[in-house]
Amino acid sequence: MEQVVSKILSPLRADLEVSEQHRSDGTPEMVVRDPVNGNIYAFPPKAFAILAAIRVGQTIDELTGPNQDDAAARRRQQVQALLHKAANMGLFAVAPASEVTPIAAPLKSWRQKLLANLTSPVWHLYDIPLHKVEPAVNVLSRFLFGPGAWLALGLLACAIGCLAHEFSSYVGTIQILNGFIWWWEVLPIIILSSFWHEIGHYAAVLKAGHKVTRGGFSIVVIYPALYVRVDDYFMVRKRRDRLFIALGGVYFDSIVFSACTLIWYFSLPFSALNQVAYLISLSTLVRILFNLIPFFKADGTRAFEELIGIRHARMESLGVWGNILRLKASRLKHVSHAGIALLAVYGLADLVFMVVSAWMAQRYVSLNAAGLNIPYANALSVLIGLLIAFSFALGVRRDLMRKSMQTQGG
């Protein structure tokens, strides 16, 4: 239901987070984050200055001035449209004239929680405080995002060279999974390496001068993992810093991958050290590739959006395809025709990728469940495939609703 802007105005909420940033073409903008729902909004500096100037109890006439001529009347209409847009977003305090109080986050229903979990590959189980490890992470941040970066780059170059030299052997070594006996030694290291991945994000945040206060344990698809919450990621002013934060985990993973690949290359073939190093190298490589895919709600998507300078790429691509299907030209502020074409290609690739992912998951479960003589193997595999497809469909529905609200908001 659309909110109505009354003659008596209300100032912006006191709990909103604001960051002055620049788009890829250098255009300045004011980015506003709503801590209640996590939504991100962007305003031109002049428009946001109008909203920020509203005082408690002020009227529209006091804000815009009298309608003395056509120019003043047009300005009044523009300001009213801006006020409607901000009201629909819920950015006004709507408080008594004597005070402005922050708005508390509403409690989510079980249905909202279930839908949120089904549309996200990361299920947060519980948070843990991170302040105790911050001094150590600060040291890592200064070194690995400083002079140590050259060492990490050299290590990666050596590992890639060794992998290229023995690529067929690296691929063929996967046969050790059939009779591997050191799982109890390898699995804890793999879990710890996921913690190292999150430390990479943490270190990048500290390098950008921001804080991370929470982390914890989660389930990523079906695998246990650790995570850190970068709540103010979109509030980081520089795109370069946001890109570093998005790829910080992959950067730290590349160090583990490089070290383990070199150990595998130079150790005695099929020795215990050789096999353990290989499995850690392979699992880290899979995590790197998974995180670089720009279609999941993961590191690769954020990095992709920072590189092209368009936030919420899937949502915007759905808007572009909606216009294509209606034979209507797409227009996005600060996005070129090439950018719109890229969004169209991205939306199509996203759809193909998700359909193929659901099909591959169904095939993988079917083959392995049948091999292990699990009852109702085919039914189980179909259920897994449908669950992934359903999760994707819910995500598309959510983005379509957000795009519709954005369009209605102006």
C-alpha positions, -999 to 999 in steps of 0.1 A, spaced: 0 0 0 15 33 -11 23 58 17 8 93 13 31 123 19 12 146 42 15 184 43 33 180 77 67 163 68 88 140 89 127 139 88 147 109 77 150 81 102 180 85 126 191 48 121 197 51 83 233 45 72 246 69 45 277 68 24 289 92 -3 301 72 -33 309 74 -70 296 53 -99 319 37 -124 315 68 -147 325 91 -118 289 103 -111 285 110 -74 256 94 -54 244 91 -19 240 54 -9 215 48 19 213 14 37 181 6 58 193 -16 87 157 -28 93 154 -48 60 190 -45 46 178 -27 14 202 -3 -4 190 28 -21 209 54 -41 200 91 -46 216 120 -65 234 143 -40 210 172 -46 179 150 -41 193 135 -9 202 170 4 165 179 1 155 149 21 182 155 47 172 191 52 136 182 63 129 193 99 104 180 123 70 195 117 80 212 84 54 216 57 58 210 20 52 248 14 81 256 37 103 230 20 96 240 -16 85 277 -13 55 293 -29 43 286 -64 52 320 -79 59 308 -115 60 277 -137 96 269 -127 87 269 -90 56 247 -98 78 222 -116 102 221 -87 74 215 -63 62 185 -84 97 171 -85 101 174 -48 67 158 -41 77 129 -64 109 125 -44 90 126 -11 66 99 -24 95 77 -34 113 81 0 80 75 18 74 43 -2 108 31 8 100 38 45 128 62 50 109 88 70 108 87 108 70 94 111 76 103 147 60 128 171 70 164 166 90 164 198 114 136 189 127 113 162 133 77 172 149 48 153 125 22 139 130 -13 154 134 -42 131 101 -62 129 102 -99 139 101 -122 109 74 -149 107 83 -186 102 71 -183 66 95 -153 59 124 -172 76 117 -203 55 115 -184 22 147 -165 31 166 -198 38 153 -214 6 164 -185 -16 200 -183 -1 227 -210 -4 242 -198 30 223 -207 61 236 -190 92 234 -212 123 248 -189 149 271 -159 154 303 -157 174 322 -126 184 354 -118 164 370 -90 185 394 -114 201 411 -123 168 411 -88 154 447 -80 164 460 -111 146 439 -104 115 452 -68 115 488 -81 112 478 -105 84 459 -76 66 489 -53 67 512 -80 54 492 -99 28 476 -67 14 510 -50 15 545 -65 7 532 -101 12 510 -98 -18 541 -101 -41 550 -133 -22 515 -147 -26 515 -138 -63 549 -155 -69 536 -186 -50 505 -187 -72 526 -183 -104 548 -212 -94 518 -234 -85 501 -226 -119 533 -235 -137 536 -268 -119 499 -276 -125 502 -268 -162 533 -291 -164 515 -320 -147 479 -312 -155 470 -347 -167 486 -362 -136 467 -337 -114 434 -347 -130 442 -384 -129 452 -383 -92 415 -380 -83 413 -418 -84 428 -418 -49 393 -410 -36 383 -447 -41 406 -459 -14 415 -428 6 421 -436 43 432 -402 58 398 -385 58 400 -378 96 432 -359 89 420 -341 58 385 -330 68 395 -308 98 421 -291 76 395 -285 49 371 -270 75 400 -248 89 407 -237 53 372 -224 50 379 -204 82 410 -190 64 388 -180 35 366 -159 58 397 -144 74 405 -131 39 372 -111 38 379 -100 74 414 -88 65 401 -69 35 375 -51 55 401 -40 81 424 -29 52 395 -7 40 392 8 75 359 -8 84 348 -32 112 334 -67 113 319 -76 146 302 -109 139 311 -143 124 300 -178 130 291 -212 116 269 -218 86 257 -244 60 267 -235 24 243 -256 3 249 -289 23 284 -282 36 294 -269 70 315 -237 68 324 -205 87 315 -170 77 320 -133 87 292 -107 84 303 -76 64 271 -57 73 284 -24 59 298 -38 27 277 -15 5 288 15 28 325 11 18 331 42 -3 357 30 -28 348 4 -54 383 -9 -53 380 -16 -16 346 -33 -21 361 -55 -48 390 -64 -25 365 -74 2 345 -95 -22 376 -113 -34 395 -114 -1 384 -150 6 394 -162 -29 428 -144 -25 435 -162 8 423 -195 -8 448 -190 -36 476 -191 -10 464 -225 4 459 -238 -31 493 -227 -42 511 -242 -12 493 -275 -13 497 -278 -51 535 -273 -47 537 -299 -20 518 -323 -42 541 -316 -71 574 -320 -52 564 -348 -28 567 -386 -35 538 -396 -57 509 -413 -38 527 -409 -5 505 -399 25 518 -363 22 512 -363 -15 476 -375 -12 467 -352 16 481 -321 -1 463 -331 -33 429 -333 -17 433 -300 1 445 -284 -31 416 -299 -51 389 -289 -25 404 -253 -23 403 -251 -61 367 -261 -62 358 -235 -35 377 -208 -55 358 -217 -87 325 -219 -68 330 -185 -53 339 -169 -86 307 -180 -103 287 -147 -107 253 -164 -104 252 -175 -68 246 -152 -39 284 -154 -31 317 -136 -36 316 -139 -74 283 -120 -77 295 -91 -56 328 -89 -75 310 -90 -108 286 -62 -98 315 -41 -86 334 -46 -119 304 -37 -141 293 -9 -117 257 -22 -114 242 -34 -81 216 -62 -79 226 -76 -114 200 -103 -114 172 -79 -104 182 -54 -131 186 -82 -157 150 -94 -149 138 -58 -155 157 -57 -189 142 -90 -200 107 -79 -189 111 -49 -212 124 -71 -240 94 -94 -237 71 -64 -238 90 -50 -268 99 -19 -247 132 -2 -246 152 -5 -214 165 26 -197 186 26 -165 202 56 -149 240 57 -154 239 25 -174 250 26 -211 235 6 -239 264 -18 -237 257 -22 -200 220 -30 -207 231 -56 -233 254 -71 -208 226 -74 -183 204 -91 -209 232 -117 -216 238 -121 -178 201 -128 -172 200 -154 -199 232 -170 -187 219 -170 -151 188 -189 -161 207 -214 -181 232 -219 -153 205 -225 -127 186 -250 -149 218 -269 -156 228 -268 -119 195 -284 -109 198 -310 -136 234 -318 -127 226 -321 -90 197 -345 -98 221 -366 -120 248 -366 -94 225 -377 -66 209 -403 -88 241 -419 -98 257 -419 -63 225 -430 -45 220 -459 -69 256 -469 -65 252 -470 -27 219 -490 -30 200 -462 -13 162 -469 -14 141 -447 -36 173 -433 -52 155 -418 -82 128 -402 -61 155 -387 -39 175 -373 -68 143 -357 -84 135 -341 -50 170 -326 -47 168 -312 -83 133 -298 -77 144 -282 -44 173 -264 -62 149 -253 -90 123 -241 -65 150 -222 -46 160 -205 -78 123 -197 -87 118 -181 -53 149 -160 -58 136 -148 -92 102 -140 -76 118 -120 -49 139 -100 -73 108 -94 -96 89 -80 -66 119 -58 -56 121 -45 -92 84 -38 -93 86 -18 -60 116 1 -73 97 10 -105 67 21 -86 89 41 -63 100 63 -91 
